[in-house]
Amino acid sequence: MATRNEWRKDQNALTRDILERVDSIAFSFDLSGRNKGCTLNHLDGSYGYITLQDALSGDWRVFDYTTDEVLATYNSISAVIKGGWKVST
Protein backbone atom coordinates (compact mmCIF):
# COMPACT_ATOMS: atom_id res chain seq x y z
CA MET A 1 0.00 0.00 0.00
CA ALA A 2 1.36 3.41 -0.95
CA THR A 3 1.95 5.95 1.80
CA ARG A 4 0.22 9.30 1.75
CA ASN A 5 2.19 12.45 1.09
CA GLU A 6 -0.47 14.82 2.37
CA TRP A 7 -4.03 14.94 3.66
CA ARG A 8 -6.92 16.11 1.50
CA LYS A 9 -7.49 19.87 1.30
CA ASP A 10 -10.80 19.62 3.19
CA GLN A 11 -9.08 17.72 6.01
CA ASN A 12 -6.38 20.39 6.23
CA ALA A 13 -9.02 23.14 6.23
CA LEU A 14 -10.94 21.42 9.04
CA THR A 15 -7.74 21.00 11.04
CA ARG A 16 -6.88 24.68 10.62
CA ASP A 17 -10.40 25.74 11.62
CA ILE A 18 -10.52 23.56 14.75
CA LEU A 19 -7.06 24.58 15.94
CA GLU A 20 -7.58 28.29 15.22
CA ARG A 21 -10.86 28.33 17.14
CA VAL A 22 -9.56 25.97 19.85
CA ASP A 23 -12.83 24.12 19.37
CA SER A 24 -14.03 23.03 22.81
CA ILE A 25 -15.54 19.76 21.60
CA ALA A 26 -12.37 18.70 19.79
CA PHE A 27 -10.32 19.38 22.92
CA SER A 28 -12.72 17.78 25.41
CA PHE A 29 -14.04 14.62 23.74
CA ASP A 30 -12.33 11.42 22.68
CA LEU A 31 -13.97 8.15 21.67
CA SER A 32 -11.38 6.16 23.62
CA GLY A 33 -12.48 7.77 26.87
CA ARG A 34 -8.90 8.95 27.53
CA ASN A 35 -9.15 12.63 26.77
CA LYS A 36 -5.71 14.21 26.60
CA GLY A 37 -6.48 17.06 24.23
CA CYS A 38 -7.24 17.40 20.54
CA THR A 39 -6.46 14.02 18.98
CA LEU A 40 -4.44 14.07 15.75
CA ASN A 41 -3.61 11.56 13.03
CA HIS A 42 -0.26 11.56 11.25
CA LEU A 43 0.36 10.55 7.66
CA ASP A 44 2.47 7.63 8.92
CA GLY A 45 -0.52 6.20 10.82
CA SER A 46 0.51 7.32 14.29
CA TYR A 47 -1.67 9.24 16.75
CA GLY A 48 -0.85 12.33 18.74
CA TYR A 49 -2.54 15.16 20.55
CA ILE A 50 -2.22 18.85 21.38
CA THR A 51 -3.25 19.91 24.88
CA LEU A 52 -5.84 22.61 25.45
CA GLN A 53 -3.31 24.65 27.42
CA ASP A 54 -0.79 24.56 24.57
CA ALA A 55 -3.41 25.54 21.98
CA LEU A 56 -4.61 28.47 24.09
CA SER A 57 -1.04 29.73 24.47
CA GLY A 58 -0.10 29.14 20.82
CA ASP A 59 2.41 26.40 21.66
CA TRP A 60 1.94 23.73 19.02
CA ARG A 61 3.53 20.73 20.73
CA VAL A 62 2.35 17.35 19.49
CA PHE A 63 2.52 14.55 22.05
CA ASP A 64 2.51 10.82 21.34
CA TYR A 65 -0.93 9.49 22.26
CA THR A 66 0.43 6.37 23.96
CA THR A 67 3.62 7.54 25.67
CA ASP A 68 2.81 11.25 26.19
CA GLU A 69 6.29 12.13 24.89
CA VAL A 70 6.68 15.28 22.82
CA LEU A 71 6.98 14.19 19.20
CA ALA A 72 7.43 17.62 17.65
CA THR A 73 7.06 21.31 18.36
CA TYR A 74 5.74 23.63 15.66
CA ASN A 75 5.65 27.42 15.45
CA SER A 76 2.25 27.63 13.73
CA ILE A 77 -0.85 25.72 12.74
CA SER A 78 0.42 25.71 9.16
CA ALA A 79 3.59 23.99 10.35
CA VAL A 80 1.52 21.35 12.20
CA ILE A 81 -0.33 20.61 8.95
CA LYS A 82 2.87 20.62 6.88
CA GLY A 83 4.33 18.25 9.46
CA GLY A 84 1.75 15.66 8.40
CA TRP A 85 -0.86 16.06 11.16
CA LYS A 86 -4.63 16.47 10.94
CA VAL A 87 -7.39 16.52 13.53
CA SER A 88 -8.88 13.05 14.00
CA THR A 89 -12.37 12.78 12.59
Residue frames relative to the residue before (quaternion, step in Angstrom):
aa qw qx qy qz dx dy dz
M 1.0000 0.0000 0.0000 0.0000 0.00 0.00 0.00
A 0.4398 -0.7037 0.4976 0.2525 3.57 -0.88 0.95
T 0.4069 -0.6926 0.5327 0.2663 3.56 -1.09 0.67
R 0.5052 -0.6420 0.4908 0.3029 3.52 -1.20 0.59
N 0.3335 -0.7266 0.5652 0.2033 3.53 -1.18 0.65
E 0.7917 -0.0498 0.0474 0.6070 3.56 1.19 -0.55
W 0.5255 -0.6049 0.4931 0.3390 3.54 -1.29 0.38
R 0.6359 -0.5101 0.4046 0.4143 3.56 -1.27 0.30
K 0.6419 -0.5470 0.3798 0.3803 3.57 -1.19 0.55
D 0.6591 0.5029 -0.3254 0.4548 3.61 0.95 -0.78
Q 0.6267 0.5193 -0.3391 0.4719 3.60 1.09 -0.64
N 0.6444 0.5068 -0.3161 0.4774 3.58 1.01 -0.78
A 0.6498 0.5141 -0.3177 0.4611 3.59 0.98 -0.83
L 0.6463 0.5064 -0.3183 0.4739 3.59 0.99 -0.81
T 0.6308 0.5294 -0.3269 0.4637 3.58 0.98 -0.83
R 0.6570 0.5075 -0.3076 0.4649 3.58 0.87 -0.94
D 0.6631 0.5186 -0.3024 0.4471 3.58 0.89 -0.96
I 0.6864 0.4863 -0.2876 0.4579 3.59 0.82 -0.99
L 0.7026 0.4581 -0.2810 0.4665 3.59 0.87 -0.89
E 0.6324 0.5250 -0.3419 0.4556 3.62 1.01 -0.69
R 0.7309 0.4126 -0.2301 0.4925 3.57 0.96 -0.87
V 0.2359 -0.7564 0.5449 0.2744 3.58 1.27 -0.41
D 0.0725 -0.8566 0.5108 -0.0112 3.51 0.79 1.20
S 0.4442 -0.7418 0.4376 0.2469 3.57 -0.53 1.20
I 0.6424 0.5168 -0.3401 0.4524 3.61 0.99 -0.70
A 0.6649 0.5110 -0.3079 0.4494 3.59 0.91 -0.89
F 0.7279 0.4183 -0.2369 0.4889 3.58 1.09 -0.66
S 0.7571 0.3880 -0.2168 0.4788 3.61 1.19 -0.18
F 0.7354 0.3682 -0.2174 0.5257 3.60 1.23 -0.06
D 0.0850 0.7708 -0.6280 0.0649 3.54 -1.02 0.86
L 0.5148 -0.6762 0.4363 0.2956 3.58 -0.84 0.96
S 0.6391 0.5458 -0.3334 0.4271 3.59 1.10 -0.60
G 0.4608 -0.6830 0.4477 0.3473 3.57 1.22 -0.39
R 0.6500 0.4717 -0.3072 0.5105 3.59 1.31 0.01
N 0.0328 -0.8411 0.5398 0.0117 3.57 0.45 1.12
K 0.0340 -0.7979 0.6013 -0.0246 3.53 -0.77 1.12
G 0.7279 -0.2669 0.2225 0.5912 3.54 1.27 -0.42
C 0.7254 -0.3620 0.3080 0.4979 3.55 -1.16 -0.57
T 0.3148 -0.7796 0.5166 0.1617 3.57 -0.48 1.23
L 0.1365 -0.7962 0.5891 0.0228 3.54 -1.00 0.97
N 0.2524 -0.7094 0.6326 0.1813 3.52 -1.32 0.48
H 0.2431 -0.7488 0.5963 0.1567 3.56 -1.12 0.71
L 0.6498 -0.5356 0.3800 0.3828 3.54 -1.20 0.53
D 0.6810 0.4898 -0.2941 0.4581 3.60 1.11 -0.59
G 0.6215 -0.5754 0.3278 0.4186 3.59 1.30 0.07
S 0.5588 0.6082 -0.3975 0.3998 3.59 1.23 -0.10
Y 0.3486 -0.7184 0.5677 0.2004 3.54 -1.35 0.33
G 0.0065 0.7814 -0.6238 0.0134 3.51 -1.14 0.70
Y 0.1858 -0.7692 0.5919 0.1531 3.54 -1.29 -0.21
I 0.2516 -0.6986 0.6454 0.1792 3.51 -1.38 0.40
T 0.4049 -0.7231 0.4999 0.2518 3.59 -0.81 0.95
L 0.6257 -0.5331 0.4201 0.3845 3.54 -1.25 0.48
Q 0.6489 0.5316 -0.3199 0.4405 3.59 0.92 -0.88
D 0.6604 0.4969 -0.3097 0.4702 3.58 0.95 -0.85
A 0.6578 0.5110 -0.3193 0.4520 3.59 0.91 -0.87
L 0.6638 0.5088 -0.3093 0.4527 3.59 0.94 -0.84
S 0.7347 0.3975 -0.2318 0.4984 3.58 1.08 -0.66
G 0.5136 -0.6717 0.4047 0.3482 3.60 1.28 0.01
D 0.4751 0.6130 -0.4664 0.4255 3.57 1.22 0.51
W 0.1474 -0.8285 0.5383 0.0453 3.56 -0.44 1.18
R 0.1542 0.7803 -0.5793 0.1781 3.54 0.50 1.28
V 0.1869 -0.7626 0.6113 0.0991 3.55 -0.92 0.96
F 0.1882 -0.7875 0.5837 0.0603 3.53 -0.78 1.16
D 0.5186 -0.5981 0.5067 0.3414 3.55 -1.19 0.59
Y 0.4907 -0.7031 0.4305 0.2822 3.58 -0.79 1.01
T 0.7143 0.4493 -0.2580 0.4705 3.59 1.05 -0.68
T 0.8042 0.3157 -0.1461 0.4819 3.58 0.79 -1.02
D 0.3453 -0.7562 0.4723 0.2929 3.60 1.26 -0.39
E 0.4243 0.6786 -0.4831 0.3551 3.59 1.20 0.42
V 0.5038 -0.6190 0.4989 0.3378 3.56 -1.13 0.63
L 0.2543 -0.7781 0.5611 0.1224 3.55 -0.75 1.11
A 0.7850 -0.1222 0.1281 0.5937 3.55 1.00 -0.85
T 0.1997 -0.7357 0.6327 0.1365 3.51 -1.30 0.48
Y 0.1171 -0.8041 0.5826 0.0185 3.55 -0.82 1.06
N 0.4327 -0.7187 0.4854 0.2464 3.57 -1.16 0.59
S 0.7959 0.1193 -0.0781 0.5884 3.59 1.26 -0.01
I 0.6346 -0.4989 0.4191 0.4156 3.53 -1.32 0.20
S 0.6119 0.5513 -0.3481 0.4478 3.59 1.01 -0.75
A 0.6592 0.5038 -0.3068 0.4664 3.57 1.00 -0.81
V 0.5915 0.5479 -0.3629 0.4672 3.61 1.09 -0.68
I 0.6782 0.4865 -0.2810 0.4737 3.57 0.89 -0.97
K 0.6678 0.4869 -0.3003 0.4762 3.60 0.92 -0.87
G 0.6330 0.5393 -0.3176 0.4557 3.56 1.20 -0.54
G 0.6226 -0.5973 0.3182 0.3929 3.58 1.29 0.08
W 0.5709 0.6080 -0.3736 0.4061 3.60 1.26 0.22
K 0.0043 0.7516 -0.6590 -0.0262 3.53 -1.29 0.54
V 0.5741 -0.5624 0.4589 0.3788 3.55 -1.23 0.44
S 0.4763 -0.6672 0.4941 0.2897 3.58 -0.93 0.90
T 0.0574 -0.8002 0.5970 0.0071 3.54 -0.94 0.91
